[in-house]
Amino acid sequence: MEKIPEFKNVTVDLAMTFSQYNLPPIHDALVIGKRAKIGAGSVARAFQEMTPGMFKLYRIEHPKIEALLVRESDIRKIPEKELISRILACAEKIMDETDSLHVEITIKVSIRERIELE
């Protein structure tokens, strides 16, 4: 996994929006409940056909959540463990095992450097 380049004073702002899953396809992530109408494998295969290599499926050990489908480009900006744990922490509070939640993620990377002029 690529890291953010070494800069001084780097901050990362993370915002997430959750909503019921509907077509058209997801934007950033999809949280799939254990008893959702469509299973994680079917969703992952469908998205692989529509958008090859754009999303990664994570099988989750959780009482309500079967899996998480996340946009690969978001995982390159924030370490996957950090991003997944934050998504799951929010999702588990607002869903039951029959839900599939669409997640919109906004990531802003701010870099601030000071340059001394001679």
C-alpha positions as CSV (number, residue, x, y, z in Angstrom):
1,M,0.0,0.0,0.0
2,E,1.3,3.4,-0.9
3,K,1.9,6.0,1.8
4,I,1.3,9.7,1.7
5,P,4.6,11.3,0.8
6,E,6.6,12.6,3.7
7,F,5.5,16.2,4.3
8,K,5.5,18.3,7.4
9,N,2.1,19.4,8.8
10,V,0.0,16.9,6.9
11,T,-3.7,16.6,7.9
12,V,-6.4,14.4,6.5
13,D,-10.0,15.4,6.7
14,L,-12.6,12.5,6.4
15,A,-16.3,13.0,5.9
16,M,-18.8,10.1,5.3
17,T,-22.4,10.1,4.3
18,F,-24.6,7.0,4.7
19,S,-27.9,6.3,2.8
20,Q,-30.0,3.3,1.6
21,Y,-28.4,1.4,-1.3
22,N,-30.1,2.0,-4.6
23,L,-29.1,1.8,-8.2
24,P,-27.1,3.4,-9.9
25,P,-24.0,1.8,-8.6
26,I,-22.2,2.9,-5.4
27,H,-19.9,5.9,-5.4
28,D,-17.3,5.1,-2.7
29,A,-18.4,2.2,-0.5
30,L,-21.2,-0.2,0.3
31,V,-21.8,-1.9,3.6
32,I,-23.6,-5.2,3.1
33,G,-25.7,-6.7,5.9
34,K,-25.6,-10.4,6.7
35,R,-29.2,-10.9,5.5
36,A,-29.3,-8.2,2.8
37,K,-31.4,-8.9,-0.3
38,I,-28.3,-9.4,-2.5
39,G,-25.2,-11.1,-1.1
40,A,-21.7,-9.7,-1.0
41,G,-20.4,-12.2,-3.6
42,S,-23.1,-11.2,-6.1
43,V,-22.5,-7.5,-5.6
44,A,-18.7,-7.9,-5.9
45,R,-19.1,-9.8,-9.1
46,A,-21.5,-7.3,-10.6
47,F,-19.2,-4.4,-9.8
48,Q,-16.2,-6.3,-11.1
49,E,-18.0,-6.6,-14.4
50,M,-19.2,-3.0,-14.5
51,T,-16.0,-1.4,-13.1
52,P,-13.1,-3.8,-13.2
53,G,-10.5,-3.2,-10.5
54,M,-12.3,-0.1,-9.1
55,F,-13.6,-1.7,-5.8
56,K,-12.3,-4.2,-3.3
57,L,-14.4,-6.6,-1.3
58,Y,-13.7,-7.1,2.4
59,R,-15.4,-10.0,4.2
60,I,-16.2,-8.8,7.8
61,E,-16.6,-10.8,11.0
62,H,-19.5,-8.9,12.5
63,P,-22.9,-9.8,13.9
64,K,-24.8,-7.5,11.4
65,I,-22.3,-6.9,8.6
66,E,-21.3,-9.5,6.0
67,A,-19.0,-7.4,3.9
68,L,-17.8,-4.0,2.8
69,L,-17.1,-3.0,-0.8
70,V,-14.7,0.0,-1.0
71,R,-13.3,2.1,-3.8
72,E,-9.6,1.2,-4.3
73,S,-8.6,4.8,-4.8
74,D,-9.9,5.7,-1.3
75,I,-7.8,2.9,0.2
76,R,-4.7,4.5,-1.4
77,K,-5.4,7.7,0.4
78,I,-6.1,6.4,3.9
79,P,-4.8,3.1,5.3
80,E,-7.4,0.4,4.8
81,K,-7.5,-0.6,8.5
82,E,-8.3,3.0,9.5
83,L,-10.9,3.6,6.8
84,I,-12.7,0.3,7.3
85,S,-12.8,0.6,11.1
86,R,-14.4,4.1,10.8
87,I,-17.0,3.0,8.2
88,L,-17.9,0.0,10.3
89,A,-18.1,2.0,13.6
90,C,-20.7,4.3,12.0
91,A,-22.6,1.8,10.0
92,E,-23.1,-0.7,12.8
93,K,-25.0,2.0,14.8
94,I,-27.5,2.8,12.1
95,M,-28.1,-0.6,10.3
96,D,-29.5,-4.0,10.9
97,E,-28.5,-7.2,9.1
98,T,-31.0,-6.8,6.3
99,D,-29.6,-3.4,5.2
100,S,-27.1,-2.4,2.5
101,L,-25.8,1.1,3.1
102,H,-24.4,3.3,0.4
103,V,-21.4,5.3,1.7
104,E,-20.1,8.5,0.2
105,I,-16.6,9.4,1.3
106,T,-14.9,12.8,0.9
107,I,-11.2,12.8,1.5
108,K,-9.2,16.0,1.6
109,V,-5.5,15.9,2.0
110,S,-3.9,19.1,3.1
111,I,-0.2,19.7,2.8
112,R,1.5,22.7,4.4
113,E,5.1,23.5,4.0
114,R,7.2,26.5,4.9
115,I,9.9,27.5,2.5
116,E,12.7,29.7,3.7
117,L,13.8,32.2,1.0
118,E,17.4,33.4,1.0
